[in-house]
């Protein structure tokens, strides 16, 4: 029985190792050739395996993207929900701090892996196209919805508690999401080098100040 358990664990470890190798190869190839330019043959060659082996783990290229970006989106949603919990618990004393913490959540998530952010942006810029896997698209939408719901709840609670002005909560959530990722994308593209642009944080700080002026009541 112990031998069987040991074999099962070894198989699971091997599967996790192989999955990670495929994902890292996919990320490298997609960043080099773009999402549309990368093929499963390219990814298999980079991972040093055959294409049929990849299909044992991932059915489509879209599924690879979902597996790559899912952890970072879930982390973002969890951190936003933590702010929501603190807000509900009365741990915030000012709207300014709420805006600051939300922006920091976005930045910290981006800073964790700028390459994944870049891949996610490439994938989303394609729009919902006919050739994309519907299951993967639904998964991306569902993941993104977690972040929007958390952000929406933060904004509506901040309004009801008098921290934010009486603003359109839905549009506020959309604007905060879009402004952060839009600024990050533009500054990274302008930088055009490895790592994070040194100009990104100053621009984000300015954007944060504008949001505080527009939103904060107290």
Buried (B, 14 or more C-beta within 10 A) or exposed (E): EEEEEEEEEEEEEEEEEBEEBBBBBBBBBBBEEEBEEBEBEBBBBBBEBEBEEBEEBBEBBBBBBBBBBBEBBEBBBBBBBEBBEBBEEEEBEEBBBBBBBBBBBBBEBBBEBBEBBBBBBBBBEEEEEEEBBEEBBEBBEEBBEBBBBBBBBBBBBBBEBEBBBEBEBEEBBBBBBEBBBEBBBBBBEEBEEEEBBEEBEEBBEEBBEEBBEEBBBE
